[in-house]
Amino acid sequence: MNASTSSSVRKVSLRPVHEADLPLLIQLAGGTEWRSEFESGRMSGEQSVKKRFAEDGFCSDASERLLVCDESGAVIGSVSHFLAHCYSTAREIGWSIHDPALRGRGYGTAAARALVDYLFENFESVHRICCNTDPANTASRRIAEKAGLQYEGLLRGVIFVRGAYIDGAVYGILRPDWQAQRAQAV
Ligand SMILES: CC(C)(COP(=O)(O)OP(=O)(O)OC[C@H]1O[C@@H](n2cnc3c(N)ncnc32)[C@H](O)[C@@H]1OP(=O)(O)O)[C@@H](O)C(=O)NCCC(=O)NCCS
């Protein structure tokens, strides 16, 4: 999977990872500086970042990471999608605006919308997109809603953060929902 798209809201764009991005990804993977309380404490480190880039450039049928760029083209965040279930084409999505100083300005919403559009526009087989977030992560829940996903319920004990298994708030959007939202928007 690989392509790029943009959101009309905040004018972010999504692009694949380039070799020149590796120092940033290594910094993100190994550091706690920009890591929020809602993200896994799991560190991946330099070697695993380099290995993944060498293997597939962070892009395979199973999962893909794309970088979020602002209006000037600067990398400000990451989004990802991966196979949600082995029996389905559903994709699970996630997002992050790296620097906390850039959060709360609409970039996360724009990135989530761009990711949903990217998946439905580029991959015909995708019928459902979902996300799973810490119920206390208000910003992430709002982003899901503003990207057109609807709340579906709680999955018990599905997320491991802060040293414990917690419930996940599940949001989802189906292709017909997305098509209807598009039709309404014009
Ligand atoms: C979640 C995250 C991507 C949100 O990005 P963002 O650029 O700050 O989001 P936006 O500016 O588009 O704001 C989206 C909504 O969340 C709200 N929001 C933003 N930060 C918030 C906060 N700290 N607390 C409560 N609400 C918040 C905004 O007010 C907005 O809602 P509104 O339209 O009703 O006003 C960002 O906070 C982040 O990267 N967090 C760390 C990583 C993370 O938690 N990822 C999700 C894992 S599931």
The ligand as a Tripos MOL2 file, in Angstrom:
@<TRIPOS>MOLECULE
LIG
   48    50     1     0     0
SMALL
NO_CHARGES

@<TRIPOS>ATOM
      1 C1         -4.4310   12.7100   19.7300 C.3       1 LIG1
      2 C2         -3.6990   13.7720   18.9220 C.3       1 LIG1
      3 C3         -3.2310   13.1660   17.5990 C.3       1 LIG1
      4 C4         -4.6690   14.9300   18.6500 C.3       1 LIG1
      5 O1         -4.0830   15.8050   17.7030 O.3       1 LIG1
      6 P1         -4.3870   17.3600   17.7310 P.3       1 LIG1
      7 O2         -3.7080   17.9830   16.5650 O.co2     1 LIG1
      8 O3         -4.0840   17.9040   19.0720 O.co2     1 LIG1
      9 O4         -5.9790   17.3790   17.5240 O.3       1 LIG1
     10 P2         -6.8820   18.5750   17.0270 P.3       1 LIG1
     11 O5         -6.1970   19.8860   17.2470 O.co2     1 LIG1
     12 O6         -7.3270   18.2700   15.6350 O.co2     1 LIG1
     13 O7         -8.1080   18.5100   18.0400 O.3       1 LIG1
     14 C5         -9.1310   17.5500   17.8770 C.3       1 LIG1
     15 C6        -10.1330   17.7040   19.0050 C.3       1 LIG1
     16 O8         -9.5530   17.2840   20.2320 O.3       1 LIG1
     17 C7         -9.6330   18.3210   21.2000 C.3       1 LIG1
     18 N1         -8.4030   18.2830   21.9680 N.ar      1 LIG1
     19 C8         -7.1510   18.4830   21.5190 C.ar      1 LIG1
     20 N2         -6.2830   18.3240   22.5460 N.ar      1 LIG1
     21 C9         -7.0160   18.0140   23.6230 C.ar      1 LIG1
     22 C10        -6.6990   17.7020   24.9760 C.ar      1 LIG1
     23 N3         -5.4300   17.6800   25.4060 N.pl3     1 LIG1
     24 N4         -7.7080   17.4130   25.8180 N.ar      1 LIG1
     25 C11        -8.9830   17.4130   25.3990 C.ar      1 LIG1
     26 N5         -9.3610   17.6850   24.1230 N.ar      1 LIG1
     27 C12        -8.3780   17.9850   23.2600 C.ar      1 LIG1
     28 C13        -9.7600   19.5970   20.3900 C.3       1 LIG1
     29 O9        -10.3930   20.6200   21.1370 O.3       1 LIG1
     30 C14       -10.6070   19.1340   19.2320 C.3       1 LIG1
     31 O10       -11.9520   19.0100   19.6110 O.3       1 LIG1
     32 P3        -13.0670   20.0990   19.1930 P.3       1 LIG1
     33 O11       -13.1050   20.1010   17.6990 O.co2     1 LIG1
     34 O12       -14.3060   19.5690   19.8150 O.co2     1 LIG1
     35 O13       -12.5980   21.4150   19.7340 O.co2     1 LIG1
     36 C15        -2.5090   14.3740   19.6930 C.3       1 LIG1
     37 O14        -2.9730   14.8560   20.9270 O.3       1 LIG1
     38 C16        -1.4070   13.3720   19.9290 C.2       1 LIG1
     39 O15        -0.5530   13.1730   19.0720 O.2       1 LIG1
     40 N6         -1.4290   12.7250   21.0960 N.am      1 LIG1
     41 C17        -0.4190   11.7290   21.4370 C.3       1 LIG1
     42 C18        -0.5940   10.4560   20.6210 C.3       1 LIG1
     43 C19        -1.9320    9.8110   20.8260 C.2       1 LIG1
     44 O16        -2.5630    9.9030   21.8690 O.2       1 LIG1
     45 N7         -2.3680    9.1190   19.7820 N.am      1 LIG1
     46 C20        -3.5990    8.3780   19.7920 C.3       1 LIG1
     47 C21        -3.3760    6.9890   20.2550 C.3       1 LIG1
     48 S1         -4.9160    6.0890   20.0360 S.3       1 LIG1
@<TRIPOS>BOND
     1     1     2 1
     2     2     3 1
     3     2     4 1
     4     2    36 1
     5     4     5 1
     6     5     6 1
     7     6     7 2
     8     6     8 1
     9     6     9 1
    10     9    10 1
    11    10    11 2
    12    10    12 1
    13    10    13 1
    14    13    14 1
    15    14    15 1
    16    15    16 1
    17    15    30 1
    18    16    17 1
    19    17    18 1
    20    17    28 1
    21    18    19 ar
    22    18    27 ar
    23    19    20 ar
    24    20    21 ar
    25    21    22 ar
    26    21    27 ar
    27    22    23 1
    28    22    24 ar
    29    24    25 ar
    30    25    26 ar
    31    26    27 ar
    32    28    29 1
    33    28    30 1
    34    30    31 1
    35    31    32 1
    36    32    33 2
    37    32    34 1
    38    32    35 1
    39    36    37 1
    40    36    38 1
    41    38    39 2
    42    38    40 1
    43    40    41 1
    44    41    42 1
    45    42    43 1
    46    43    44 2
    47    43    45 1
    48    45    46 1
    49    46    47 1
    50    47    48 1
@<TRIPOS>SUBSTRUCTURE
     1 LIG1         1 GROUP 0 **** ****
